[in-house]
Amino acid sequence: MTPEMERLRERLQTGWQPKPDEIDMRIRQRRIRDWQFAPSFSPPEAAIIGRPESREGVIRTDVILWIDAGLRWALCEDGMWWWLSE
């Protein structure tokens, strides 16, 4: 995990609710729709699978580091993911 992601995770753990323009530009941000939880390759961790915003098919995140209680976003090892509503 990069130092920027570690700082972001620490900030999220305080209850801070992020907005896309408040995330460090060195952290990749992506959007996902029709998502669901998926087991990780190393239990008890989990990942997310869903449809990407810009193309067809299915995409899988890396392991979830922190997730919003309202399920609006998740910080994963591969960046910040935002849920898209239909």
N, CA, C and O atoms as CSV, one atom per row, in Angstrom:
chain,resi,resn,atom,element,x,y,z
A,1,MET,N,N,0.851,-1.171,0.000
A,1,MET,CA,C,0.000,0.000,0.000
A,1,MET,C,C,0.899,1.238,0.000
A,1,MET,O,O,1.882,1.314,0.737
A,2,THR,N,N,0.541,2.189,-0.833
A,2,THR,CA,C,1.335,3.413,-0.923
A,2,THR,C,C,1.084,4.288,0.308
A,2,THR,O,O,0.068,4.125,0.985
A,3,PRO,N,N,1.993,5.207,0.599
A,3,PRO,CA,C,1.762,6.122,1.723
A,3,PRO,C,C,0.483,6.945,1.543
A,3,PRO,O,O,-0.204,7.240,2.521
A,4,GLU,N,N,0.161,7.317,0.303
A,4,GLU,CA,C,-1.068,8.088,0.052
A,4,GLU,C,C,-2.306,7.270,0.396
A,4,GLU,O,O,-3.266,7.787,0.968
A,5,MET,N,N,-2.275,5.990,0.042
A,5,MET,CA,C,-3.429,5.126,0.358
A,5,MET,C,C,-3.529,4.889,1.862
A,5,MET,O,O,-4.632,4.835,2.404
A,6,GLU,N,N,-2.409,4.750,2.532
A,6,GLU,CA,C,-2.409,4.574,3.982
A,6,GLU,C,C,-3.011,5.796,4.671
A,6,GLU,O,O,-3.817,5.656,5.590
A,7,ARG,N,N,-2.622,6.992,4.231
A,7,ARG,CA,C,-3.204,8.214,4.796
A,7,ARG,C,C,-4.696,8.296,4.511
A,7,ARG,O,O,-5.473,8.698,5.377
A,8,LEU,N,N,-5.101,7.916,3.302
A,8,LEU,CA,C,-6.524,7.935,2.969
A,8,LEU,C,C,-7.289,6.956,3.844
A,8,LEU,O,O,-8.361,7.293,4.347
A,9,ARG,N,N,-6.769,5.767,4.035
A,9,ARG,CA,C,-7.449,4.782,4.883
A,9,ARG,C,C,-7.582,5.307,6.312
A,9,ARG,O,O,-8.640,5.172,6.925
A,10,GLU,N,N,-6.534,5.895,6.836
A,10,GLU,CA,C,-6.592,6.456,8.187
A,10,GLU,C,C,-7.664,7.537,8.285
A,10,GLU,O,O,-8.392,7.611,9.274
A,11,ARG,N,N,-7.754,8.356,7.272
A,11,ARG,CA,C,-8.761,9.417,7.262
A,11,ARG,C,C,-10.178,8.829,7.173
A,11,ARG,O,O,-11.088,9.296,7.858
A,12,LEU,N,N,-10.358,7.812,6.336
A,12,LEU,CA,C,-11.667,7.168,6.208
A,12,LEU,C,C,-12.089,6.511,7.522
A,12,LEU,O,O,-13.273,6.501,7.856
A,13,GLN,N,N,-11.139,5.970,8.257
A,13,GLN,CA,C,-11.446,5.303,9.519
A,13,GLN,C,C,-11.948,6.270,10.587
A,13,GLN,O,O,-12.528,5.837,11.582
A,14,THR,N,N,-11.737,7.564,10.400
A,14,THR,CA,C,-12.246,8.556,11.348
A,14,THR,C,C,-13.714,8.869,11.114
A,14,THR,O,O,-14.343,9.546,11.927
A,15,GLY,N,N,-14.272,8.375,9.990
A,15,GLY,CA,C,-15.664,8.669,9.663
A,15,GLY,C,C,-15.808,9.715,8.577
A,15,GLY,O,O,-16.927,10.044,8.182
A,16,TRP,N,N,-14.705,10.239,8.090
A,16,TRP,CA,C,-14.729,11.225,7.014
A,16,TRP,C,C,-15.394,10.619,5.786
A,16,TRP,O,O,-15.102,9.481,5.418
A,17,GLN,N,N,-16.287,11.376,5.150
A,17,GLN,CA,C,-16.985,10.942,3.942
A,17,GLN,C,C,-16.374,11.634,2.726
A,17,GLN,O,O,-16.567,12.836,2.541
A,18,PRO,N,N,-15.643,10.896,1.900
A,18,PRO,CA,C,-14.918,11.518,0.791
A,18,PRO,C,C,-15.798,11.888,-0.392
A,18,PRO,O,O,-16.909,11.385,-0.558
A,19,LYS,N,N,-15.262,12.779,-1.201
A,19,LYS,CA,C,-15.825,13.120,-2.506
A,19,LYS,C,C,-14.699,12.900,-3.506
A,19,LYS,O,O,-13.529,13.036,-3.149
A,20,PRO,N,N,-15.025,12.566,-4.748
A,20,PRO,CA,C,-13.966,12.273,-5.735
A,20,PRO,C,C,-12.892,13.350,-5.862
A,20,PRO,O,O,-11.717,13.030,-6.039
A,21,ASP,N,N,-13.278,14.612,-5.775
A,21,ASP,CA,C,-12.283,15.676,-5.947
A,21,ASP,C,C,-11.423,15.905,-4.704
A,21,ASP,O,O,-10.531,16.753,-4.721
A,22,GLU,N,N,-11.683,15.156,-3.619
A,22,GLU,CA,C,-10.900,15.279,-2.399
A,22,GLU,C,C,-9.847,14.172,-2.255
A,22,GLU,O,O,-9.094,14.156,-1.281
A,23,ILE,N,N,-9.796,13.259,-3.211
A,23,ILE,CA,C,-8.862,12.136,-3.153
A,23,ILE,C,C,-7.540,12.540,-3.809
A,23,ILE,O,O,-7.530,13.180,-4.860
A,24,ASP,N,N,-6.449,12.168,-3.188
A,24,ASP,CA,C,-5.116,12.449,-3.730
A,24,ASP,C,C,-5.046,11.955,-5.168
A,24,ASP,O,O,-5.463,10.835,-5.461
A,25,MET,N,N,-4.525,12.780,-6.065
A,25,MET,CA,C,-4.502,12.429,-7.489
A,25,MET,C,C,-3.614,11.221,-7.784
A,25,MET,O,O,-3.709,10.648,-8.869
A,26,ARG,N,N,-2.764,10.826,-6.856
A,26,ARG,CA,C,-1.913,9.642,-7.052
A,26,ARG,C,C,-2.657,8.347,-6.772
A,26,ARG,O,O,-2.128,7.264,-7.023
A,27,ILE,N,N,-3.885,8.443,-6.254
A,27,ILE,CA,C,-4.709,7.263,-5.999
A,27,ILE,C,C,-5.693,7.119,-7.152
A,27,ILE,O,O,-6.473,8.029,-7.434
A,28,ARG,N,N,-5.650,5.984,-7.805
A,28,ARG,CA,C,-6.535,5.737,-8.953
A,28,ARG,C,C,-7.981,5.663,-8.478
A,28,ARG,O,O,-8.280,5.032,-7.464
A,29,GLN,N,N,-8.876,6.314,-9.222
A,29,GLN,CA,C,-10.306,6.263,-8.920
A,29,GLN,C,C,-11.037,5.652,-10.098
A,29,GLN,O,O,-10.776,5.983,-11.254
A,30,ARG,N,N,-11.958,4.753,-9.785
A,30,ARG,CA,C,-12.761,4.117,-10.825
A,30,ARG,C,C,-14.200,3.978,-10.348
A,30,ARG,O,O,-14.496,4.093,-9.158
A,31,ARG,N,N,-15.073,3.730,-11.297
A,31,ARG,CA,C,-16.497,3.549,-10.993
A,31,ARG,C,C,-16.910,2.141,-11.392
A,31,ARG,O,O,-16.390,1.561,-12.346
A,32,ILE,N,N,-17.861,1.613,-10.632
A,32,ILE,CA,C,-18.320,0.245,-10.862
A,32,ILE,C,C,-19.828,0.191,-10.643
A,32,ILE,O,O,-20.365,0.886,-9.781
A,33,ARG,N,N,-20.502,-0.641,-11.430
A,33,ARG,CA,C,-21.962,-0.803,-11.266
A,33,ARG,C,C,-22.294,-2.285,-11.145
A,33,ARG,O,O,-21.470,-3.142,-11.463
A,34,ASP,N,N,-23.481,-2.574,-10.693
A,34,ASP,CA,C,-23.958,-3.953,-10.517
A,34,ASP,C,C,-22.922,-4.787,-9.757
A,34,ASP,O,O,-22.579,-5.893,-10.175
A,35,TRP,N,N,-22.441,-4.258,-8.665
A,35,TRP,CA,C,-21.358,-4.888,-7.924
A,35,TRP,C,C,-21.887,-5.876,-6.879
A,35,TRP,O,O,-23.053,-5.846,-6.485
A,36,GLN,N,N,-20.993,-6.734,-6.461
A,36,GLN,CA,C,-21.271,-7.659,-5.367
A,36,GLN,C,C,-19.945,-8.071,-4.737
A,36,GLN,O,O,-18.882,-7.937,-5.342
A,37,PHE,N,N,-20.033,-8.569,-3.525
A,37,PHE,CA,C,-18.827,-9.020,-2.842
A,37,PHE,C,C,-18.370,-10.351,-3.425
A,37,PHE,O,O,-19.182,-11.176,-3.843
A,38,ALA,N,N,-17.064,-10.539,-3.444
A,38,ALA,CA,C,-16.474,-11.785,-3.939
A,38,ALA,C,C,-15.378,-12.202,-2.970
A,38,ALA,O,O,-14.669,-11.347,-2.439
A,39,PRO,N,N,-15.228,-13.488,-2.734
A,39,PRO,CA,C,-14.140,-13.914,-1.855
A,39,PRO,C,C,-12.787,-13.597,-2.485
A,39,PRO,O,O,-12.634,-13.585,-3.707
A,40,SER,N,N,-11.830,-13.347,-1.629
A,40,SER,CA,C,-10.474,-13.082,-2.097
A,40,SER,C,C,-9.721,-14.397,-2.181
A,40,SER,O,O,-10.205,-15.440,-1.741
A,41,PHE,N,N,-8.542,-14.326,-2.747
A,41,PHE,CA,C,-7.717,-15.518,-2.841
A,41,PHE,C,C,-7.047,-15.848,-1.520
A,41,PHE,O,O,-6.479,-16.931,-1.373
A,42,SER,N,N,-7.099,-14.939,-0.554
A,42,SER,CA,C,-6.522,-15.195,0.758
A,42,SER,C,C,-7.536,-14.829,1.845
A,42,SER,O,O,-7.563,-13.692,2.316
A,43,PRO,N,N,-8.373,-15.804,2.244
A,43,PRO,CA,C,-9.400,-15.553,3.256
A,43,PRO,C,C,-8.779,-15.005,4.529
A,43,PRO,O,O,-7.628,-15.345,4.805
A,44,PRO,N,N,-9.437,-14.200,5.309
A,44,PRO,CA,C,-10.841,-13.808,5.221
A,44,PRO,C,C,-11.071,-12.520,4.450
A,44,PRO,O,O,-12.117,-11.892,4.618
A,45,GLU,N,N,-10.136,-12.108,3.617
A,45,GLU,CA,C,-10.283,-10.878,2.867
A,45,GLU,C,C,-11.350,-11.023,1.785
A,45,GLU,O,O,-11.729,-12.134,1.413
A,46,ALA,N,N,-11.823,-9.888,1.288
A,46,ALA,CA,C,-12.845,-9.899,0.242
A,46,ALA,C,C,-12.504,-8.877,-0.828
A,46,ALA,O,O,-11.698,-7.971,-0.615
A,47,ALA,N,N,-13.127,-9.040,-1.968
A,47,ALA,CA,C,-12.979,-8.123,-3.095
A,47,ALA,C,C,-14.378,-7.805,-3.609
A,47,ALA,O,O,-15.370,-8.263,-3.041
A,48,ILE,N,N,-14.458,-7.034,-4.666
A,48,ILE,CA,C,-15.731,-6.659,-5.280
A,48,ILE,C,C,-15.660,-7.020,-6.754
A,48,ILE,O,O,-14.625,-6.842,-7.397
A,49,ILE,N,N,-16.761,-7.526,-7.285
A,49,ILE,CA,C,-16.857,-7.721,-8.723
A,49,ILE,C,C,-18.072,-6.945,-9.219
A,49,ILE,O,O,-19.050,-6.771,-8.491
A,50,GLY,N,N,-18.001,-6.488,-10.453
A,50,GLY,CA,C,-19.102,-5.735,-11.028
A,50,GLY,C,C,-18.767,-5.332,-12.447
A,50,GLY,O,O,-17.765,-5.760,-13.020
A,51,ARG,N,N,-19.630,-4.498,-13.000
A,51,ARG,CA,C,-19.425,-4.017,-14.368
A,51,ARG,C,C,-18.696,-2.683,-14.341
A,51,ARG,O,O,-19.064,-1.797,-13.569
A,52,PRO,N,N,-17.676,-2.523,-15.164
A,52,PRO,CA,C,-16.977,-1.238,-15.226
A,52,PRO,C,C,-17.825,-0.181,-15.913
A,52,PRO,O,O,-18.740,-0.497,-16.673
A,53,GLU,N,N,-17.515,1.057,-15.642
A,53,GLU,CA,C,-18.273,2.184,-16.198
A,53,GLU,C,C,-18.120,2.302,-17.706
A,53,GLU,O,O,-19.093,2.589,-18.404
A,54,SER,N,N,-16.927,2.087,-18.214
A,54,SER,CA,C,-16.648,2.442,-19.597
A,54,SER,C,C,-16.612,1.286,-20.589
A,54,SER,O,O,-16.361,1.508,-21.773
A,55,ARG,N,N,-16.855,0.066,-20.139
A,55,ARG,CA,C,-16.822,-1.051,-21.088
A,55,ARG,C,C,-17.675,-2.200,-20.580
A,55,ARG,O,O,-18.122,-2.205,-19.433
A,56,GLU,N,N,-17.890,-3.161,-21.444
A,56,GLU,CA,C,-18.680,-4.334,-21.076
A,56,GLU,C,C,-17.806,-5.333,-20.333
A,56,GLU,O,O,-16.583,-5.195,-20.290
A,57,GLY,N,N,-18.433,-6.317,-19.762
A,57,GLY,CA,C,-17.702,-7.364,-19.071
A,57,GLY,C,C,-17.776,-7.218,-17.570
A,57,GLY,O,O,-18.612,-6.489,-17.037
A,58,VAL,N,N,-16.895,-7.920,-16.903
A,58,VAL,CA,C,-16.856,-7.927,-15.445
A,58,VAL,C,C,-15.448,-7.544,-15.012
A,58,VAL,O,O,-14.461,-7.921,-15.643
A,59,ILE,N,N,-15.379,-6.798,-13.936
A,59,ILE,CA,C,-14.093,-6.389,-13.386
A,59,ILE,C,C,-14.056,-6.770,-11.913
A,59,ILE,O,O,-15.087,-6.779,-11.240
A,60,ARG,N,N,-12.886,-7.077,-11.427
A,60,ARG,CA,C,-12.692,-7.451,-10.023
A,60,ARG,C,C,-11.688,-6.490,-9.400
A,60,ARG,O,O,-10.648,-6.191,-9.987
A,61,THR,N,N,-12.014,-6.015,-8.207
A,61,THR,CA,C,-11.075,-5.159,-7.492
A,61,THR,C,C,-10.043,-6.028,-6.785
A,61,THR,O,O,-10.172,-7.250,-6.713
A,62,ASP,N,N,-9.031,-5.369,-6.273
A,62,ASP,CA,C,-8.138,-6.044,-5.344
A,62,ASP,C,C,-8.818,-6.072,-3.976
A,62,ASP,O,O,-9.975,-5.672,-3.853
A,63,VAL,N,N,-8.131,-6.526,-2.984
A,63,VAL,CA,C,-8.691,-6.687,-1.635
A,63,VAL,C,C,-9.221,-5.353,-1.099
A,63,VAL,O,O,-8.597,-4.307,-1.277
A,64,ILE,N,N,-10.378,-5.410,-0.442
A,64,ILE,CA,C,-11.002,-4.242,0.173
A,64,ILE,C,C,-10.222,-3.864,1.431
A,64,ILE,O,O,-9.971,-4.702,2.298
A,65,LEU,N,N,-9.842,-2.579,1.517
A,65,LEU,CA,C,-9.144,-2.065,2.693
A,65,LEU,C,C,-10.096,-1.358,3.652
A,65,LEU,O,O,-9.948,-1.451,4.870
A,66,TRP,N,N,-11.078,-0.649,3.088
A,66,TRP,CA,C,-12.073,0.063,3.891
A,66,TRP,C,C,-13.274,0.308,2.999
A,66,TRP,O,O,-13.133,0.609,1.814
A,67,ILE,N,N,-14.471,0.173,3.589
A,67,ILE,CA,C,-15.685,0.326,2.776
A,67,ILE,C,C,-16.699,1.169,3.535
A,67,ILE,O,O,-16.807,1.092,4.759
A,68,ASP,N,N,-17.418,1.954,2.801
A,68,ASP,CA,C,-18.452,2.819,3.356
A,68,ASP,C,C,-19.614,1.993,3.897
A,68,ASP,O,O,-20.051,1.036,3.257
A,69,ALA,N,N,-20.108,2.360,5.064
A,69,ALA,CA,C,-21.249,1.647,5.656
A,69,ALA,C,C,-22.479,1.737,4.755
A,69,ALA,O,O,-23.309,0.827,4.756
A,70,GLY,N,N,-22.608,2.817,3.990
A,70,GLY,CA,C,-23.722,2.985,3.067
A,70,GLY,C,C,-23.468,2.365,1.701
A,70,GLY,O,O,-24.300,2.471,0.800
A,71,LEU,N,N,-22.317,1.718,1.550
A,71,LEU,CA,C,-21.935,1.032,0.309
A,71,LEU,C,C,-21.911,1.966,-0.898
A,71,LEU,O,O,-22.343,1.593,-1.989
A,72,ARG,N,N,-21.403,3.185,-0.695
A,72,ARG,CA,C,-21.267,4.147,-1.792
A,72,ARG,C,C,-19.876,4.140,-2.403
A,72,ARG,O,O,-19.694,4.590,-3.535
A,73,TRP,N,N,-18.881,3.629,-1.659
A,73,TRP,CA,C,-17.507,3.605,-2.131
A,73,TRP,C,C,-16.717,2.562,-1.350
A,73,TRP,O,O,-17.144,2.099,-0.293
A,74,ALA,N,N,-15.564,2.203,-1.889
A,74,ALA,CA,C,-14.648,1.293,-1.197
A,74,ALA,C,C,-13.223,1.651,-1.568
A,74,ALA,O,O,-12.922,1.947,-2.724
A,75,LEU,N,N,-12.361,1.620,-0.585
A,75,LEU,CA,C,-10.932,1.753,-0.837
A,75,LEU,C,C,-10.382,0.344,-0.927
A,75,LEU,O,O,-10.482,-0.434,0.022
A,76,CYS,N,N,-9.808,0.022,-2.056
A,76,CYS,CA,C,-9.231,-1.301,-2.286
A,76,CYS,C,C,-7.741,-1.137,-2.565
A,76,CYS,O,O,-7.263,-0.023,-2.779
A,77,GLU,N,N,-7.023,-2.227,-2.562
A,77,GLU,CA,C,-5.586,-2.162,-2.796
A,77,GLU,C,C,-5.242,-1.565,-4.163
A,77,GLU,O,O,-4.133,-1.069,-4.360
A,78,ASP,N,N,-6.179,-1.612,-5.098
A,78,ASP,CA,C,-5.922,-1.052,-6.428
A,78,ASP,C,C,-6.555,0.320,-6.641
A,78,ASP,O,O,-6.604,0.799,-7.774
A,79,GLY,N,N,-7.037,0.957,-5.587
A,79,GLY,CA,C,-7.560,2.309,-5.710
A,79,GLY,C,C,-8.902,2.508,-5.048
A,79,GLY,O,O,-9.392,1.651,-4.313
A,80,MET,N,N,-9.489,3.666,-5.326
A,80,MET,CA,C,-10.783,4.048,-4.773
A,80,MET,C,C,-11.860,3.708,-5.791
A,80,MET,O,O,-11.765,4.089,-6.958
A,81,TRP,N,N,-12.877,2.992,-5.347
A,81,TRP,CA,C,-13.981,2.578,-6.223
A,81,TRP,C,C,-15.263,3.271,-5.764
A,81,TRP,O,O,-15.569,3.309,-4.572
A,82,TRP,N,N,-16.002,3.815,-6.721
A,82,TRP,CA,C,-17.274,4.502,-6.465
A,82,TRP,C,C,-18.397,3.712,-7.127
A,82,TRP,O,O,-18.258,3.295,-8.277
A,83,TRP,N,N,-19.498,3.501,-6.426
A,83,TRP,CA,C,-20.640,2.767,-6.986
A,83,TRP,C,C,-21.422,3.694,-7.894
A,83,TRP,O,O,-21.675,4.851,-7.559
A,84,LEU,N,N,-21.795,3.180,-9.025
A,84,LEU,CA,C,-22.665,3.899,-9.962
A,84,LEU,C,C,-24.066,3.353,-9.830
A,84,LEU,O,O,-24.270,2.139,-9.819
A,85,SER,N,N,-25.027,4.242,-9.731
A,85,SER,CA,C,-26.410,3.778,-9.732
A,85,SER,C,C,-26.920,3.802,-11.166
A,85,SER,O,O,-26.479,4.609,-11.984
A,86,GLU,N,N,-27.835,2.926,-11.450
A,86,GLU,CA,C,-28.385,2.826,-12.818
A,86,GLU,C,C,-29.278,3.987,-13.119
A,86,GLU,O,O,-29.829,4.074,-14.216
